[in-house]
Amino acid sequence: MILNIENLGAIKQAKIDLSKKLTLFCGKNSTGKTYAAYVLHAFLSAVPSMRDVLSYYGALREQVKKEGFFTIEKKHVEEWVNLKCEHVRKNLGSIFGISDDTCDSLFKDFKLTAEISEQDLKKAIVKNYYLGEKVYKVKKKEGDNKIYIEADVDSVENGAEFVFIMDSLVNSDASRMLTVERNSIYTFKTELSLSRNELIDKIQNLTKPDSAIELLNASSRRYPATIRESLRIANDLENVQKYKSPFSEIADRIENDLLMGEVSTTPNGDVVFHASSMPKTKQLPFHMSSSIVKTMASLVIFLRHIAAKGDCIIIDEPEMNFHPDVQVLLAKIFSLLANKGLRVVVSTHSDYIVREFNNLIMANSVVRKGSAVSLDDMGYSTDMLLDYNDINVVYFDRKTTTVTANPLPVDEMGFSIESIDETINQQNEVAENLYAALIDDEE
């Protein structure tokens, strides 16, 4: 599926291929990478309203009542995707944490569309979807663009299960975004929770119902949707920690290789850190831990307790606060996650991360050609190598006042980021001139 974004802030046009395991957003500051990430997360998370769903698919519901199954053609999937796009458009204010008036002013001409391919339909072949105690069996015949879903009459009568089935067909992935504010989420979650309680007290003291609604609307948009989502998780860690993700081993690896300690959650939902060098009985309160721990904790908790195969994780500037060796190791971890079934989207300015992705692509190309190389000597394992066909690099390019974002070519040698290369070349040129001047002075 290709997601097309138009007129989003400075972004005139952006094209994002959602079929790739790993997507990289690159470009200079203030070119709209975070805006695009917000919209991508919102699209993946969007569930159209029940009213819109039932008005579109009433005929299919009737088919279930008569035949016990319904047939979905490509046009139905396209209609569903259009509903998701429209849902995003209608909720831009909430997505960005701004008022409707501000949203109309900033994003008046915003458009979001998606292109569906036959491959998007094939994703549903021979797949079971579970909802509570019910199972929906999906079948598709080779060469037939119709999808047959066995379901009982009651399952689509109220529409809730029908929404689940349709969204599973189009996009079965959940989405989570780790914003640049992630290093503060667990530090200030208690204070933010207190602010919510103060809001409730204010509402209880109001005499006009309309005033309460206005107050709630203002409060609900204090932060962008992705930050509100992170805060909800931070305030529900008591329950979140009960679940174990299939990616928990990679969370352990991050702790062992990067943090040199363990991020854990107390029974009442507080985050603490135990450094490997400390006695087992001692733990650091989260606000006293190092910047790398504060920044990485959200990813560790996501991988240990939340992530499921097929989910999409969007990470804005993962290099924040990190030494180059940490950035290199993060690139390896992102590749490992992508190969193990987690869709990864990374927005970065880091030359170290870009170069390591290129190394992983070249290493994979070398191995496929049967060349005798030692992956161990390079610090690689086969499950972290990148096939160049699995990575999508989107370059946000500013031309005067507008930005276009389009995919860059990627081959077995990797890819090149123009803005990063220009800066490095300029630094090298200055350094060479200064070095030459110093040599001349000594002579």
Secondary structure as UniProt FT lines:
FT   STRAND          2..8
FT   TURN            9..10
FT   STRAND          11..17
FT   TURN            18..19
FT   STRAND          22..27
FT   TURN            29..30
FT   HELIX           33..45
FT   HELIX           50..56
FT   HELIX           58..67
FT   STRAND          69..72
FT   HELIX           74..90
FT   HELIX           92..96
FT   HELIX           100..106
FT   TURN            108..109
FT   STRAND          111..115
FT   HELIX           118..122
FT   TURN            123..126
FT   STRAND          127..131
FT   TURN            132..133
FT   STRAND          134..140
FT   TURN            142..143
FT   STRAND          147..150
FT   HELIX           153..156
FT   HELIX           160..170
FT   STRAND          175..178
FT   TURN            180..181
FT   HELIX           182..205
FT   HELIX           209..220
FT   HELIX           225..234
FT   TURN            235..236
FT   HELIX           237..240
FT   TURN            241..242
FT   TURN            246..247
FT   HELIX           248..254
FT   HELIX           255..259
FT   STRAND          261..265
FT   TURN            267..268
FT   STRAND          271..275
FT   TURN            276..277
FT   TURN            280..281
FT   STRAND          284..285
FT   HELIX           286..288
FT   HELIX           291..301
FT   HELIX           302..306
FT   TURN            309..310
FT   STRAND          312..316
FT   TURN            318..321
FT   HELIX           324..339
FT   TURN            340..341
FT   STRAND          343..347
FT   HELIX           351..368
FT   TURN            369..370
FT   HELIX           375..378
FT   HELIX           382..384
FT   HELIX           388..390
FT   STRAND          391..399
FT   TURN            400..401
FT   STRAND          402..407
FT   TURN            412..413
FT   HELIX           418..442
//
